[in-house]
Amino acid sequence: MSATQGLFLTGASGLLGRYLLRDLLASGRPVGVLVRDSSAASAAERLAELQDFCEGSLRRSLPRPVLLAGDLRAPGLGLGTAERHWLARHARAVIHSAAYVSYQPTPDGEPWQTNVLGTRRLLELCQTLGITQVHHLSTAFVCGDRRGLVREDELDCGRGSKNAYEQSKFAAEELVRQFPGIQATIYRPSVIVGDSRTGYTCSYHHFYRFLELAVRLSARRQRLALRLPLTGAETQNLVPVDWVARALLTLLDRPRWHGRTYHLAAWQAIRLDEIKNILAELLPLEGTQWVGPEGLPDPTPLEQLVLEEFQDYWSYLRSNLDFDCRNTRQTLPDLPPPRFDRKLAARLLEFAQADNWGRQRGRSPVVPSSECAYYLECILPQQARQSSLVRALPHDFHFALDIRGPNGGQWSFRCGGAEVLTVERGLRSIPEVIYRIDAGTFLSLVRGRQSAQQAFLDGQIEIEGDVEKALLLAALIEQFLAESRSEHQPSKPARDVLAGTASR
Ligand SMILES: NC(=O)c1ccc[n+]([C@@H]2O[C@H](COP(=O)([O-])OP(=O)(O)OC[C@H]3O[C@@H](n4cnc5c(N)ncnc54)[C@H](OP(=O)(O)O)[C@@H]3O)[C@@H](O)[C@H]2O)c1
């Protein structure tokens, strides 16, 4: 397509979308961008932030895109007359990158609502406005639950999907291919990681979850053994986001190759043991071992935690898919994807750590002073007396809680004896385990808004002392908190204290 023809881009606030937007603006094309309001910012504010990202990334000013405020879930995408008019007048093609990317379904109908019904709404709008070229972001994993070679010209191989996300992306790709009056070009990236030059990412799924786990475990003074139910010979296919955007936009400029499907994947997948070796040059990873696919008959608390928290990913790690990239290689012989090597791994790691894995730093919710103390000193001992779970704790076990921040403090606990659980302010004895946590996270756990196990994996709870014992105890505390919330509602003053901050 000609460089002066306008484009309609969806998903620009996402990881890939912002690189597409950046490179489209740099090419001088008129771009209309579908952006929705978020809970924190209006669509216009979000687009301004994206412009800053694009200009900051290229270190120069760029033309401004046209804001098309809307949502794939709304009829007609929620666009007004002026926006439709702009599209009809300027846009010859759409790049559809928006998607709901979490694997599990939600009660409000995701991922189907956005990925399938939203794509249908987009296609209907294109049909009405005379936009005939659709460049659709699918995923290499539409191949579903299978192994081995996957070709670009295959879609339905009769194998089911691994999760609701894959199922919706499969249905969306099928819809785009069959939609009347549309020429569809399909792009199927494998697993997208950060920028090959800067390490930048704004999305921390999949590969990053494992990378963060490796960092958390390697940062402990005490070496933790972690056996993984894999052989190490399984493969992963990782591609940097800047390359995916560049490949897609290069293909966009080669219209004679439109209408086909492209795997945007590494030409050669990388084995897990190779990834581990690369990471081992950057992090101490001695405790991790492959024990084969049969699984762990006797998982330690840490292993059980990892098995559960990463359950969405095991099938991806074991699938050993080999994405045939014939079309991509033929059309872009001059643009091979960067290899996942030590340099790239170091960049990704450095960025993710500096970005605190995407978590906003220093933004703990404000907690009124005394709330942690009130819960620990008044409510908890009362609940503990009524709980059979607390009686299961090891007798005479000492542990401590160090709640950081202006509203925190230190508390010591001893299990057993007439009081069942004795709570004292300060670090009185030598505890076997100390949990360090900030006040906001602590109250989220008490209110059941976050799981203790997830908080540990996310690095929001640090453990000093016997980590295996600490995780076992954390699992019991988790059950205790759930039991306390359902059976022993706090007495009125306590409820008032807790409710007071719940709504803040
Ligand atoms: N990341 C990967 O590893 C990977 C691999 C293969 C394929 N893909 C595909 O590549 C595309 C881009 O992925 P990504 O990693 O950039 O995803 P991402 O970072 O999660 O971004 C998703 C984008 O979709 C937008 N979106 C979601 N629901 C929407 C709705 N109802 N209406 C309007 N916009 C909506 C989001 O907007 P908000 O910011 O408003 O939420 C965001 O801009 C997706 O189609 C994905 O399926 C990704």
The ligand as an ORCA input file, in Angstrom:
! r2SCAN-3c Opt
* xyz 0 1
  N       2.271    -10.951     23.399
  C       2.437    -12.124     22.806
  O       3.298    -12.943     23.195
  C       1.595    -12.481     21.613
  C       1.872    -13.669     20.945
  C       1.109    -14.013     19.847
  C       0.103    -13.189     19.413
  N      -0.158    -12.047     20.087
  C      -1.256    -11.194     19.586
  O      -0.695     -9.946     19.247
  C      -1.621     -8.889     19.522
  C      -0.956     -7.868     20.408
  O      -0.564     -8.495     21.618
  P       0.079     -7.637     22.802
  O       1.030     -8.510     23.493
  O       0.517     -6.319     22.285
  O      -1.197     -7.459     23.743
  P      -1.404     -6.448     24.951
  O      -0.127     -5.801     25.336
  O      -2.198     -7.161     25.997
  O      -2.349     -5.341     24.310
  C      -3.674     -5.613     24.001
  C      -4.263     -4.388     23.370
  O      -5.628     -4.677     23.042
  C      -6.446     -3.619     23.554
  N      -7.791     -4.091     23.869
  C      -8.115     -5.165     24.645
  N      -9.449     -5.246     24.734
  C      -9.963     -4.211     23.998
  C     -11.268     -3.767     23.716
  N     -12.332     -4.396     24.200
  N     -11.424     -2.672     22.924
  C     -10.350     -2.011     22.436
  N      -9.081     -2.387     22.667
  C      -8.895     -3.480     23.456
  C      -5.720     -3.176     24.813
  O      -6.223     -1.920     25.187
  P      -6.214     -1.447     26.724
  O      -4.834     -0.922     26.959
  O      -7.268     -0.416     26.750
  O      -6.529     -2.647     27.558
  C      -4.289     -3.155     24.292
  O      -4.067     -2.009     23.524
  C      -2.839     -9.558     20.128
  O      -3.789     -9.750     19.107
  C      -2.326    -10.886     20.620
  O      -3.336    -11.864     20.630
  C       0.565    -11.654     21.177
*
